[in-house]
Amino acid sequence: MQIALRLSNSTRFAFLNGSVLLGTIALSGLLVGAIGCSSKKYVRAQTAPIVQQTNQLDANTAQDHRTIAETDDRAAKGIAGAQSAADAAGQHAGTAGQSADAAGKNAKEAYNRVDTLTGVVANLDNYKPLGDVSVTFALNKAVLTKDDKVQLDQFASTASSAKGYILEVTGGTDTSGPADYNYQLSQKRADAVANYLQAKFNIPPHRFYLVGIGKDQQVATDKTAAGRQKNRRVQIRLLSNMSGDQAAPATTAPSGN
């Protein structure tokens, strides 16, 4: 009986110990579960702002990309529009330049180009000289100098008051160079004078009679530098077929050297 009681006590102790152990295990499980739930809530609480910020950054980045794309598109359209305007302006400028060139060409074509006035101008004997001027050019050049323009300006004041007039413009050269080249050069010099007077003083082209004589008619010796310079000249004569008070008073403008 004593042995049975002891076994019963031992068994009871074992049962008690087992219950305590199971209770401890259960409590531990509950604690672990509670701790796990608490950890997840904590993590969610901590990561939620980060996720929100990341999402906001993604949205901002997408908006920035859209803004950049729209800006690039507007810039491209603006560049295209500016280029189109520049091209149009270039075309207008080219057209204006072509018009100016055409006007200059028409004026040159309207000049009377002759070898001599005799037999070209009707009743030439009825024309009386009202004034004349000569301008000179550098060697192998057909460009008016500042002094040339001053003399031509003074001469043009006489022509502007004349009636029924014509302008005889005779270009010449010195004896250096081939004859054919000198004829062309003398014609270019006559053109330079006529173009200046026509453009600045609005003298009608048909009043000009241009003569290029090259080295055919020397006005000074070609043995000196001063003589050769005088031969590199253009002489302009103002002639009028008006008589008496109808014609302007005869005036001779100063001649070039």
Sequence and secondary structure as in RCSB ss.txt:
>XXXX:A:sequence
MQIALRLSNSTRFAFLNGSVLLGTIALSGLLVGAIGCSSKKYVRAQTAPIVQQTNQLDANTAQDHRTIAETDDRA
AKGIAGAQSAADAAGQHAGTAGQSADAAGKNAKEAYNRVDTLTGVVANLDNYKPLGDVSVTFALNKAVLTKDDKV
QLDQFASTASSAKGYILEVTGGTDTSGPADYNYQLSQKRADAVANYLQAKFNIPPHRFYLVGIGKDQQVATDKTA
AGRQKNRRVQIRLLSNMSGDQAAPATTAPSGN
>XXXX:A:secstr
 HHHHHHHHHHHHHHHHHHHHHHHHHHHHHHHHHHHHHHHHHHHHHHHHHHHHHHHHHHHHHHHHHHHHHHHHHH
HHHHHHHHHHHHHHHHHHHHHHHHHHHHHHHHHHHSEE S STTTSTTGGG EEEEEEEEE  TT     HHHHH
HHHHHHHHHHT SSEEEEEEE   S S HHHHHHHHHHHHHHHHHHHHHHH   GGGEEEEE TTSS SS TTSH
HHHHHHSEEEEEEEE   GGGS          
